[in-house]
């Protein structure tokens, strides 16, 4: 699909060294090796690279909307100069449509050469009627974080100022009839406290629920150590 790719890799810590990265030609049957060394030990990773003929996919977008093509990992794929997309045949892709910044719709499809994908048109409904964030899961001791301006259904951006010592928050949200709420947030690894991509978590508790399990846990990166 392309004559070359750029390999990038990062060691686990400052003492690690990485070699074998950079530009690699994608001729048929190409192998690339990346080495990671630390504390006198080296681990090697071999990448088997196969170039395939791309599937040329076209996209039609509803008036007043923009669209973004994403691969199975959620990475955005740029369009070619003619507006089409060069995709891997048989690969799964998602077209995300946006209208008026805040409204989105998605369509999942399998790429094939000559395919035309019709992007879904977002529903412009303000479907969250109430939302709240807390510092504890237990309803008997938790405190609610207060936004700088009160939440309202037609307000799609709410700002909270929360101390960086808080690594977990607990969310509740009330959805309009027929809708569900999903929190999109950093995926924080429990073992390292570092961010590894984006995570989607259903928010199943309505605002005001008192159940001990009635809030969705959201994590964020740990604060850096004081110096």
C-alpha positions in Angstrom: 0.0 0.0 0.0 3.0 2.3 0.5 6.7 2.1 -0.5 8.0 2.6 3.0 6.9 2.8 6.6 8.4 4.5 9.6 9.2 2.3 12.6 9.2 3.9 16.1 9.8 2.3 19.5 10.4 3.5 23.0 12.2 1.8 25.9 10.5 1.3 29.2 12.8 3.7 31.0 15.7 6.1 30.5 18.3 3.3 30.8 16.9 1.4 27.8 18.3 1.8 24.4 16.5 1.0 21.2 17.9 0.3 17.7 16.5 -0.7 14.4 13.9 2.1 14.1 13.5 4.5 11.2 12.4 4.2 7.6 11.9 0.7 6.2 11.1 -0.2 2.6 8.0 -2.3 2.2 9.1 -4.7 -0.5 7.5 -8.1 -0.5 8.9 -10.3 2.2 10.7 -7.6 4.1 11.8 -8.3 7.7 12.8 -5.6 10.1 14.4 -6.1 13.5 14.2 -3.9 16.5 16.5 -4.4 19.5 15.9 -3.2 23.1 18.9 -3.3 25.5 19.2 -2.6 29.2 21.3 -3.8 32.1 23.5 -5.9 29.8 20.6 -7.7 28.3 19.1 -7.4 24.8 15.7 -8.4 23.4 15.1 -8.5 19.7 11.7 -8.2 17.9 11.3 -9.2 14.3 8.6 -7.6 12.2 7.5 -9.4 9.1 6.3 -6.8 6.6 4.1 -7.7 3.6 2.9 -5.1 1.2 -0.6 -5.6 -0.2 -2.5 -3.9 -3.0 -4.8 -1.3 -1.4 -8.5 -1.3 -1.5 -9.7 2.0 -2.9 -12.7 3.1 -0.8 -14.8 6.2 -1.4 -16.8 8.1 1.2 -20.0 10.1 0.9 -20.6 12.6 3.8 -24.0 14.2 4.7 -24.3 17.9 4.2 -23.1 20.0 7.2 -21.0 17.1 8.5 -17.3 16.1 8.6 -16.0 12.6 8.7 -12.9 10.8 9.9 -11.8 7.3 8.8 -10.3 5.2 11.6 -8.6 1.8 11.6 -9.4 -1.0 14.1 -7.0 0.5 16.6 -8.7 3.9 16.5 -6.0 5.7 14.5 -7.1 8.3 12.0 -6.4 7.6 8.3 -5.9 10.5 6.0 -7.6 10.7 2.6 -5.8 10.5 -0.7 -5.5 13.6 -2.9 -8.8 12.6 -4.7 -10.7 12.2 -1.4 -10.7 8.4 -1.5 -9.0 6.1 1.1 -6.3 3.4 0.5 -7.2 0.7 3.0 -6.2 -2.9 3.6 -8.6 -5.3 1.8 -10.7 -7.3 4.4 -9.7 -4.9 7.2 -12.3 -3.5 9.6 -12.7 0.3 9.7 -15.0 2.9 11.3 -16.2 6.1 9.8 -17.0 8.7 12.4 -19.2 11.6 11.4 -19.3 14.9 13.3 -21.9 17.7 13.1 -21.7 21.0 15.0 -18.7 19.8 17.0 -20.5 17.8 19.6 -22.8 15.3 17.7 -21.3 12.1 16.3 -22.3 8.9 14.5 -20.3 5.9 13.4 -20.4 3.2 10.7 -18.3 0.1 10.8 -17.4 -1.6 7.5 -15.0 -4.1 5.9 -12.8 -2.6 3.2 -13.0 -3.8 -0.4 -11.8 -2.3 -3.6 -14.4 0.0 -5.2 -16.6 0.2 -2.1 -18.5 3.4 -1.4 -19.3 4.0 2.2 -22.2 6.3 3.2 -21.3 8.1 6.4 -24.0 8.0 9.1 -25.8 11.3 9.9 -25.6 12.2 13.6 -28.7 12.7 15.7 -28.5 16.2 17.1 -30.2 15.5 20.5 -29.0 16.7 23.9 -29.4 13.2 25.5 -27.6 13.7 28.8 -29.9 15.5 31.2 -27.7 15.3 34.4 -24.1 14.4 35.3 -22.0 14.3 38.4 -18.4 13.4 39.5 -17.5 12.1 43.0 -14.3 11.5 44.9 -15.4 8.1 46.4 -17.6 5.2 45.5 -19.3 5.0 48.8 -22.4 7.1 49.0 -22.1 7.6 52.7 -18.7 9.4 52.6 -18.3 10.7 49.0 -18.1 14.3 48.1 -19.2 15.7 44.7 -16.8 17.7 42.6 -18.4 20.9 41.5 -17.9 22.2 37.9 -17.1 25.8 37.3 -20.5 26.3 35.7 -23.5 24.1 36.5 -24.2 21.2 34.1 -27.0 21.7 31.5 -28.2 19.4 28.8 -27.4 21.9 26.0 -23.9 22.6 27.4 -21.4 20.2 25.9 -18.2 21.4 27.7 -18.0 21.5 31.5 -14.8 22.3 33.3 -13.7 20.8 36.6 -10.6 21.8 38.6 -9.5 18.7 40.6 -6.3 18.3 42.6 -3.7 16.2 40.9 -3.5 13.9 43.9 -6.9 12.5 42.9 -6.3 9.5 40.6 -9.8 8.1 40.5 -13.2 9.7 40.0 -16.6 8.2 40.1 -19.2 9.2 37.5 -23.0 9.2 37.3 -25.1 10.4 34.4 -28.8 10.5 33.5 -29.6 9.8 29.9 -32.8 10.7 28.0 -35.1 7.8 27.2 -33.7 5.4 24.7 -30.0 6.6 25.1 -27.0 5.2 27.0 -24.0 7.1 28.3 -20.3 6.1 27.6 -17.3 7.8 29.2 -14.3 8.2 26.9 -11.2 8.6 29.0 -7.5 7.8 29.3 -6.7 4.1 29.7 -4.4 4.1 32.8 -2.4 1.0 33.4 -2.7 -0.1 37.0 0.8 -1.4 37.2 2.6 1.7 36.0 0.0 4.6 36.3 0.8 5.5 32.7 -1.7 6.2 29.9 -2.0 3.5 27.3 -4.5 4.7 24.7 -8.2 5.6 25.2 -10.8 3.6 27.0 -14.6 3.6 26.7 -16.5 2.8 29.9 -20.4 2.6 30.1 -21.9 5.0 32.7 -24.8 3.0 34.0 -25.9 4.9 37.2 -28.2 7.8 37.0 -27.4 11.0 39.0 -28.7 10.5 42.6 -28.2 6.8 42.7 -27.1 5.6 46.2 -25.9 2.1 45.4 -22.3 1.3 46.4 -21.9 0.0 42.9 -23.9 2.8 41.3 -21.0 4.9 39.9 -18.5 4.3 37.1 -14.9 4.4 38.0 -12.7 6.7 35.9 -8.9 6.7 36.3 -6.4 9.4 35.3 -2.6 9.4 35.4 -0.9 9.7 38.8 0.7 13.0 39.7 4.4 13.3 39.2 6.5 12.9 42.4 7.3 16.1 44.2 10.9 17.3 43.8 
